[in-house]
Amino acid sequence: MSRFFTIKKKNKGSQKKPLFIIVSKNSFKKAVERNKVKRRIRSIIKPLEKELRFDITIIPNKEFLEKKAEDAKKEIVYTFKHERIIL
């Protein structure tokens, strides 16, 4: 878990898709911001998709958009390794 997002993991195949991104209107008021967050997360996870050991749901919070893209990538990869979502 990170202070910039929450990750929920389930057994592989238990969700229709291996990745869900939930972006709340309460955290991001404008649709442009919500879409930007989703695009950023998808671009970070795309190269890691084959390594995923679980189906995951990511819920970012307000601070996620304030982070630089490179810092967000490092944070996601570190959290995935720490939680053993990827090897």
C-alpha positions in Angstrom: 0.0 0.0 0.0 1.2 3.5 -0.8 0.0 6.8 0.4 -0.8 7.8 -3.2 -3.0 4.8 -4.1 -4.6 1.7 -2.7 -4.2 -1.7 -4.3 -6.7 -4.6 -3.9 -5.6 -7.9 -5.2 -7.6 -11.0 -6.0 -6.7 -14.5 -7.4 -5.9 -14.4 -11.1 -9.0 -15.0 -13.2 -11.5 -13.9 -10.5 -12.2 -10.6 -12.3 -13.3 -10.1 -15.9 -10.2 -8.1 -16.5 -6.8 -8.3 -14.8 -6.7 -4.6 -14.1 -9.3 -2.2 -12.8 -8.7 1.5 -12.1 -11.2 3.3 -9.9 -10.9 7.0 -9.9 -13.4 8.8 -7.6 -15.2 12.0 -8.5 -14.6 13.1 -4.9 -10.8 13.0 -5.4 -10.7 14.3 -9.0 -13.5 16.7 -9.8 -12.8 17.2 -13.5 -13.1 14.4 -16.0 -9.9 15.5 -17.6 -8.0 14.8 -14.4 -9.7 11.4 -14.0 -8.8 10.4 -17.5 -5.2 11.6 -17.1 -4.8 9.5 -14.0 -6.2 6.4 -15.7 -3.9 6.9 -18.8 -0.9 7.3 -16.5 -1.6 4.2 -14.5 -2.3 2.1 -17.7 0.9 3.3 -19.3 2.9 2.3 -16.2 1.3 -1.2 -15.8 1.2 -2.1 -19.6 4.8 -3.4 -19.6 4.3 -5.3 -16.3 1.0 -7.0 -17.4 2.6 -10.4 -18.2 4.3 -10.5 -14.8 1.1 -9.9 -12.8 0.4 -12.8 -10.4 -3.0 -11.4 -9.3 -6.0 -9.5 -10.7 -5.7 -6.0 -9.2 -7.8 -2.9 -8.6 -6.0 0.4 -8.1 -7.6 3.3 -6.4 -5.5 6.5 -6.6 -6.0 9.5 -4.4 -5.5 13.3 -4.9 -1.7 13.2 -4.4 -1.2 10.8 -7.3 -1.8 13.5 -9.9 0.7 15.8 -8.2 3.5 13.2 -8.5 5.7 13.3 -11.6 5.2 10.4 -14.0 8.6 8.8 -13.2 8.0 9.0 -9.5 4.6 7.4 -9.8 6.1 4.6 -11.9 8.8 3.9 -9.2 6.1 4.0 -6.5 3.9 1.5 -8.4 6.7 -0.9 -9.3 8.1 -0.8 -5.7 4.6 -1.5 -4.2 3.9 -4.3 -6.7 7.2 -6.0 -5.7 6.7 -5.4 -2.0 3.2 -6.9 -2.2 4.5 -9.7 -4.4 2.1 -8.8 -7.2 5.0 -9.1 -9.6 8.3 -10.9 -9.1 
